């Protein structure tokens, strides 16, 4: 992506636009090893090297990541009163506009995708795409074939009818059960409300898959990493993007 040098540094959150102009005119910015002094000079943000005050910076303004969300954080870009998932990533991700794809409730854990690609974000969440999300839920009481059939038929909730979903029983007992649920939509508190509709409170909820991506076993809660090229391509395919 070609961008003016002053806008590039501002987008990365290095400093304000006016301060960036002073930095460049003072000869403190290098692009591809060459000192630049014109704030309007353009650069290729994804491939050109960048040094500011002698320090090499990662100049990419388009990034994609996965995060193993822990409980207790809001899925939001920012909040003036409460911590959000963006607090787990370096500040530059917020500066360049990297946003969560959809939401996980505050007490829900698991896989969260973040991207700077607004079109891909929109497409992955579009109801017409039916991108599957898979959750593991610990619930009160014993899960049976009755609940499997109810999920498969679609559940009528107070404000909408949930589309048919797949429920697998991983463990069942009188005191509690563990189920795996695959849904193709992502309405507010949907999985919790579906279990509630069939008489089971949810104790814990964890998303283990979003579309083609599965939560890696070696990514602990609170940790994140950038998407691999093949993972990003799989998401773009799921979103129907060329």
Secondary structure by P-SEA (a helix, b strand, c coil): ccccaaaaaaaaccccaaaaaaaaaacccccccccccccccccccccbbbbcccccccccccccccccccccccccccccccccccccccccccccccccccccccccccbbbbcccaaaaaaaacccccbbbbbbbbccccccaaaaaaaaaccccccccccbbbbbbcccccccbbbbbbbcccccaaaaaaaaaacccccbbbbcccccccccccccccccccccaaaaaaaaaaaccc
